[in-house]
């Protein structure tokens, strides 16, 4: 009997948790976003994780992205943040451990001061919040995934907070949706994507990814990442993976804040269309592919079917 195993060198991530919870009828409102289900009905979180596993995801991400004061409020975070982070980790771990195929758990470490807004980042404010998330998730995760980073400084803070934690660190940056500026793909801070990749090497990351941006801007960033990593390998470093998990949002402006409102989902990014983009990313050199906001289990199923090969 044949079973589907990942194509050598390609790992399929899960998709966006928030929209999947909304679609499933979980408790959902602003400003709590995906954290509300964790607070009021955690069984919905488990079911969403399971849906991505059933679709073929080999890595599922803890539902800890919105567990920050920006979403759940400072008072609730102070009283319940640690418990909720531990719960988010445990729910993902339980689903992964019961999966019929190997599944790893990524510990989501979000942009503490607000998504897309490098100008709001305050390391002194962010550090104690990040420390709570790391402590709560630590017992359940296989690697750390700092995601939707708008500026290199956010990645540097994550590395500092993790200290001597020996689990792999994946750093995932969000890109300017307007495309390359001055011929270079850039973070939402304006920093060149190549500088972010070089920082990932310097910080000892096991993977550098690009997420929560439009599919159209990802390929240039992959090319730049590959160039930087090729140069780094000549000096004995740079042997890290490249990954992409795009969103299904329209372009976001420089003053946008992810999850500030219920952004419309593009109608042209159904699973076959998203797969076309993913195949191009893999052709360019990505070895990790998945989805962010608005990319559901049906998209992940298409990725899994494409990036898997029958094995007897």
C-alpha positions as CSV (number, residue, x, y, z in Angstrom):
1,X,0.0,0.0,0.0
2,X,1.4,3.5,-0.9
3,X,1.5,6.3,1.6
4,X,2.2,10.0,1.0
5,X,5.5,11.1,2.4
6,X,7.0,14.6,2.0
7,X,9.1,15.1,-1.1
8,X,12.7,15.1,0.0
9,X,13.7,18.6,1.0
10,X,10.2,20.1,1.1
11,X,8.3,20.6,4.4
12,X,4.6,21.6,4.4
13,X,3.5,24.0,7.2
14,X,-0.1,24.7,8.3
15,X,-2.2,27.7,7.3
16,X,-3.8,30.7,9.0
17,X,-5.4,29.9,12.4
18,X,-7.6,33.0,12.8
19,X,-9.7,32.6,9.6
20,X,-10.0,28.9,10.1
21,X,-11.4,29.5,13.6
22,X,-13.9,32.0,12.2
23,X,-14.9,29.7,9.5
24,X,-15.6,26.9,12.0
25,X,-17.8,29.1,14.1
26,X,-15.5,29.5,17.0
27,X,-15.8,32.6,19.3
28,X,-14.3,35.4,17.3
29,X,-14.2,39.1,17.6
30,X,-11.9,42.1,17.7
31,X,-9.7,42.8,19.4
32,X,-9.0,39.3,20.8
33,X,-9.0,37.7,17.3
34,X,-7.7,34.1,17.4
35,X,-7.0,34.3,21.1
36,X,-10.7,34.4,21.9
37,X,-11.3,30.7,21.1
38,X,-8.3,29.8,23.3
39,X,-9.9,31.7,26.1
40,X,-13.6,30.7,25.7
41,X,-13.6,27.4,23.7
42,X,-10.2,25.8,23.3
43,X,-11.8,22.7,21.7
44,X,-12.1,24.8,18.5
45,X,-8.4,25.4,18.5
46,X,-7.7,21.7,18.7
47,X,-10.1,21.0,15.8
48,X,-8.4,23.7,13.7
49,X,-5.0,22.1,14.3
50,X,-6.5,18.7,13.4
51,X,-7.9,20.1,10.2
52,X,-4.4,21.2,9.1
53,X,-2.9,17.8,10.2
54,X,-5.6,16.0,8.2
55,X,-4.7,18.1,5.2
56,X,-1.1,16.9,5.4
57,X,0.7,19.6,7.4
58,X,4.0,18.4,8.9
59,X,4.3,21.4,11.2
60,X,1.5,23.1,13.2
61,X,1.9,26.4,14.9
62,X,0.7,27.2,18.4
63,X,-2.3,29.5,18.6
64,X,-0.3,32.1,20.5
65,X,0.0,34.9,17.9
66,X,-2.7,37.0,19.5
67,X,-1.7,36.3,23.1
68,X,-0.3,39.8,23.6
69,X,-1.7,42.9,25.4
70,X,-2.4,44.5,22.0
71,X,-5.1,41.9,21.5
72,X,-6.2,40.6,24.9
73,X,-5.5,43.6,27.1
74,X,-2.8,44.3,29.6
75,X,-4.8,43.2,32.6
76,X,-5.8,39.9,31.1
77,X,-2.3,39.2,29.9
78,X,-0.8,39.9,33.3
79,X,-3.3,37.5,35.0
80,X,-3.7,34.8,32.4
81,X,-0.9,35.2,29.8
82,X,1.3,32.4,31.1
83,X,-1.6,30.0,31.5
84,X,-3.0,30.7,28.0
85,X,0.4,30.3,26.4
86,X,0.9,27.0,28.1
87,X,-2.6,25.9,26.9
88,X,-1.8,27.0,23.4
89,X,1.3,24.8,23.4
90,X,-0.4,21.9,25.0
91,X,-3.3,21.8,22.5
92,X,-0.9,21.8,19.6
93,X,1.3,19.2,21.2
94,X,-1.7,16.8,21.8
95,X,-2.8,17.0,18.2
96,X,0.8,16.5,16.9
97,X,1.4,13.5,19.1
98,X,-1.8,11.8,18.0
99,X,-1.2,12.4,14.3
100,X,-0.9,9.5,11.9
101,X,2.3,11.0,10.4
102,X,5.2,12.9,12.0
103,X,4.1,16.4,13.0
104,X,6.3,19.0,14.7
105,X,5.1,21.9,16.8
106,X,6.3,25.4,16.1
107,X,6.1,27.9,19.0
108,X,4.6,31.1,17.6
109,X,6.3,34.2,18.9
110,X,4.4,37.2,17.5
111,X,5.4,40.8,17.0
112,X,4.6,42.0,20.5
113,X,3.9,45.7,19.8
114,X,1.6,45.2,16.7
115,X,1.9,43.5,13.4
116,X,3.3,45.4,10.4
117,X,4.3,48.3,12.6
118,X,8.0,48.5,12.9
119,X,7.6,52.1,14.1
120,X,5.7,50.9,17.2
121,X,8.4,48.4,18.3
122,X,9.7,49.1,21.8
123,X,12.1,46.4,23.1
124,X,11.8,47.4,26.7
125,X,8.1,47.0,26.6
126,X,8.2,43.9,24.4
127,X,10.8,41.9,26.3
128,X,8.8,40.9,29.5
129,X,5.8,39.9,27.3
130,X,7.9,37.8,25.1
131,X,9.5,36.1,28.2
132,X,6.0,35.1,29.4
133,X,5.2,33.5,26.0
134,X,8.5,31.6,25.9
135,X,8.0,30.3,29.4
136,X,4.4,29.2,28.7
137,X,5.2,27.5,25.4
138,X,8.5,26.0,26.4
139,X,7.2,22.6,27.5
140,X,5.4,21.8,24.2
141,X,7.3,23.1,21.2
142,X,9.9,21.5,18.9
143,X,11.2,24.8,17.5
144,X,10.6,28.5,18.0
145,X,9.0,30.5,15.1
146,X,9.2,34.2,15.5
147,X,6.8,35.4,12.8
148,X,5.6,38.5,11.0
149,X,8.7,40.4,12.0
150,X,8.6,43.8,10.5
151,X,12.1,44.8,11.6
152,X,15.4,43.1,12.3
153,X,15.3,44.5,15.9
154,X,12.4,42.2,16.6
155,X,14.4,39.2,15.6
156,X,17.3,40.3,17.7
157,X,15.1,40.6,20.8
158,X,13.7,37.1,20.3
159,X,17.2,35.7,20.1
160,X,18.2,37.5,23.3
161,X,15.1,36.3,25.2
162,X,15.6,32.7,24.1
163,X,19.1,32.8,25.5
164,X,20.7,29.4,25.6
165,X,17.5,27.5,24.6
166,X,18.9,24.8,22.3
167,X,15.8,24.3,20.1
168,X,16.0,25.6,16.5
169,X,15.0,29.2,15.9
170,X,13.0,30.0,12.7
171,X,12.8,33.7,11.9
172,X,10.0,34.8,9.6
173,X,9.8,38.4,8.2
174,X,6.9,40.2,6.6
175,X,7.6,42.1,3.4
176,X,6.5,45.4,1.9
177,X,3.4,44.5,-0.2
178,X,4.3,47.2,-2.7
179,X,7.1,45.0,-4.0
180,X,10.8,45.8,-4.4
181,X,11.8,49.4,-3.6
182,X,14.9,50.6,-5.4
183,X,15.2,47.1,-6.9
184,X,15.3,45.3,-3.5
185,X,12.7,43.4,-1.6
186,X,12.3,45.1,1.8
187,X,10.7,44.5,5.2
188,X,7.8,46.7,6.2
189,X,10.4,48.7,8.2
190,X,12.1,49.5,4.9
191,X,15.2,47.4,5.7
192,X,16.4,45.3,2.7
193,X,15.3,41.6,2.9
194,X,18.9,40.6,2.4
195,X,19.9,42.4,5.6
196,X,17.3,40.4,7.4
197,X,18.6,37.1,6.0
198,X,22.1,38.1,7.0
199,X,20.8,38.9,10.5
200,X,19.2,35.4,10.6
201,X,22.6,33.9,9.9
202,X,24.2,36.0,12.5
203,X,21.6,35.1,15.1
204,X,22.0,31.4,14.5
205,X,18.6,30.7,12.9
206,X,17.9,27.3,11.5
207,X,15.5,28.8,8.9
208,X,14.6,32.2,7.4
209,X,11.1,32.6,6.1
210,X,8.8,35.3,4.7
211,X,5.2,35.4,5.7
212,X,2.0,37.5,6.0
213,X,2.6,39.3,2.7
214,X,1.2,38.8,-0.8
215,X,2.4,35.9,-2.9
216,X,3.5,38.3,-5.5
217,X,6.4,39.7,-3.4
218,X,7.9,36.4,-2.2
219,X,9.9,35.2,-5.1
220,X,12.3,38.2,-5.2
221,X,12.9,37.8,-1.4
222,X,13.7,34.1,-2.0
223,X,16.2,35.0,-4.7
224,X,17.9,37.5,-2.4
225,X,17.9,35.1,0.5
226,X,19.6,32.5,-1.7
227,X,22.3,35.0,-2.7
228,X,23.0,36.0,0.9
229,X,23.1,32.4,2.1
230,X,25.4,31.3,-0.8
231,X,27.9,34.0,0.2
232,X,27.6,33.1,3.9
233,X,28.3,29.4,3.2
234,X,31.6,30.4,1.7
235,X,32.6,31.7,5.1
236,X,31.3,28.6,6.9
237,X,27.8,29.7,7.8
238,X,24.5,30.2,6.0
239,X,23.4,26.5,5.9
240,X,19.8,27.4,6.8
241,X,16.4,26.7,5.2
242,X,14.3,29.2,3.2
243,X,10.5,29.2,3.6
244,X,7.4,31.1,2.6
245,X,3.9,31.3,3.9
246,X,2.0,34.1,2.2
247,X,-1.4,35.5,3.2
248,X,-4.5,36.0,1.1
249,X,-5.0,39.7,1.8
250,X,-5.0,42.6,-0.7
251,X,-1.9,44.8,-0.4
252,X,-1.5,46.4,3.1
253,X,-0.5,50.0,3.5
254,X,2.4,51.3,5.5
255,X,0.0,52.3,8.3
256,X,-2.0,49.1,8.3
257,X,-2.1,46.9,11.4
258,X,-2.7,43.2,10.8
259,X,-5.9,42.0,12.5
260,X,-6.9,45.6,13.2
261,X,-10.1,44.8,11.2
262,X,-11.5,41.9,9.3
263,X,-9.6,42.3,6.0
264,X,-11.2,40.9,2.9
265,X,-9.8,37.7,1.4
266,X,-8.7,37.7,-2.2
267,X,-11.0,35.6,-4.5
268,X,-8.2,34.8,-6.9
269,X,-6.1,32.7,-4.3
270,X,-8.1,29.5,-4.3
271,X,-6.0,26.3,-3.7
272,X,-5.0,25.7,-7.3
273,X,-3.9,29.3,-7.7
274,X,-2.0,29.3,-4.4
275,X,-0.3,26.1,-5.4
276,X,1.0,27.8,-8.6
277,X,2.8,30.3,-6.4
278,X,4.1,27.7,-4.1
279,X,5.6,25.7,-6.9
280,X,7.4,28.8,-8.0
281,X,8.8,29.4,-4.5
282,X,10.1,25.9,-4.4
283,X,11.6,26.3,-7.9
284,X,13.4,29.4,-6.6
285,X,14.8,27.6,-3.6
286,X,12.2,27.4,-0.8
287,X,12.2,24.2,1.1
288,X,9.4,25.1,3.5
289,X,5.9,26.2,2.3
290,X,2.6,26.8,4.0
291,X,0.1,29.6,4.4
292,X,-0.8,32.6,6.6
293,X,-4.0,34.6,7.0
294,X,-6.8,33.3,4.8
295,X,-4.9,30.2,3.7
296,X,-7.0,27.2,4.9
297,X,-6.7,23.4,5.1
298,X,-7.9,23.1,1.5
299,X,-4.8,25.1,0.4
300,X,-2.6,23.0,2.6
301,X,-4.1,19.8,1.2
302,X,-3.1,21.0,-2.3
303,X,0.4,21.8,-1.2
304,X,0.7,18.4,0.6
305,X,-0.5,16.5,-2.5
306,X,2.0,18.4,-4.7
307,X,5.0,18.2,-2.4
308,X,4.6,14.5,-1.5
309,X,5.6,11.4,-3.3
310,X,4.1,7.9,-3.1
311,X,6.2,5.5,-1.1
312,X,5.5,1.7,-0.8
